Amino acid sequence: MSTSREEILKRVRTALKDVPDDEGARNQPADRGYRRESRMSTEDRVRQFAEHVNEYNARVTRLKESELVESIIASCARENVSKLVVPAGINENWLPRDQAGLTLLQDGPEPLSYQQLDESDAVLTGCYLAVAQTGTIVLNGGAGQGRRVLTLLPDFHLCIVRTDQIVGIVPEAFSGLDKLVKESGPPITLISGPSATSDIELDRVEGVHGPRRLEVFIVD
C-alpha cells in the first residue's frame, strides 16, 4: 500500500473513531441550505436556457407551435434527413406527414430494431423538462420521448421543449424527478448539448455515445 494512501486512511479512521458503531451516514441529516427555487421570470428562464444550449454548439430556435412542422421540415432538408424516427405518444400535430423524401419510422406498437435505428438519420422527441441554469434537457422515457436507445443511435436529435417545461435551476429539476424515480423508476437521461468526449490529448470527438448533432425547438 502506498504511503499517501495509508496516510489518507489513517486520517479517516482518526476522524471516525468516536462515531458509535450503530451510527451511519443515513442517521445524519444532510445540510440542504442551498437554493431550491429560482426567482427568474418565464422569459428570463427561456432566454438563459437558449443561451446555454447555444454554447454547447447545438442549434436552438424559438418559435410558435404553428411554425413547428415547417421548421422540422426545413431542418430535415438542411441535414439531409430521409428517415426520421418518432416515438410512441408524440404529438401528432408535430409530425411532418406526407412530406416528399421524408419517411417517418414509428417506434411502436412494434419497436424498431437496433439496425433500423442505426440506419435512420434522425430522431424527433419531446422532453420531460429542461434546466435554464445549465442548458440541460431531461428525458424520462414518457410519451413523446421514447426508449433511451432512440436518442442514442440516430446521429441527429431534434428535441422540442415547451416554454412551460423550463425550470430555472438544477434543484428544481431534481425535485420534480425525485417522486417520479421513487414511484416508477424509469431511466432518466440528461442531455447537455451533442454527444462529445475527448482523449488525454484533448482531441474532441463527437458522436461517440450519442448524436453528433442536436437541434432544440423552444415552443411558446
Stockholm file with secondary structure:
# STOCKHOLM 1.0

chainA/1-220         MSTSREEILKRVRTALKDVPDDEGARNQPADRGYRRESRMSTEDRVRQFAEHVNEYNARVTRLKESELVESIIASCARENVSKLVVPAGINENWLPRDQAGLTLLQDGPEPLSYQQLDESDAVLTGCYLAVAQTGTIVLNGGAGQGRRVLTLLPDFHLCIVRTDQIVGIVPEAFSGLDKLVKESGPPITLISGPSATSDIELDRVEGVHGPRRLEVFIVD
#=GR chainA/1-220 SS CCHHHHHHHHHHHHHHTTSCTTCCGGGSCCCCCSCCSCCCCHHHHHHHHHHHHHHTTCEEEEECGGGHHHHHHHHHHHTTCCEEEEETTCCGGGCCTTCTTCEEEEECSSCCCHHHHHHCCEEEECCSEEETTTTEEEECSCTTTCCGGGGTSSSEEEEEEEGGGEESSHHHHHHHHHHHHHHHCCCCEEECSSCEEECTTCCEEESSSSCSEEEEEEEC
#=GC SS_cons         CCHHHHHHHHHHHHHHTTSCTTCCGGGSCCCCCSCCSCCCCHHHHHHHHHHHHHHTTCEEEEECGGGHHHHHHHHHHHTTCCEEEEETTCCGGGCCTTCTTCEEEEECSSCCCHHHHHHCCEEEECCSEEETTTTEEEECSCTTTCCGGGGTSSSEEEEEEEGGGEESSHHHHHHHHHHHHHHHCCCCEEECSSCEEECTTCCEEESSSSCSEEEEEEEC
//
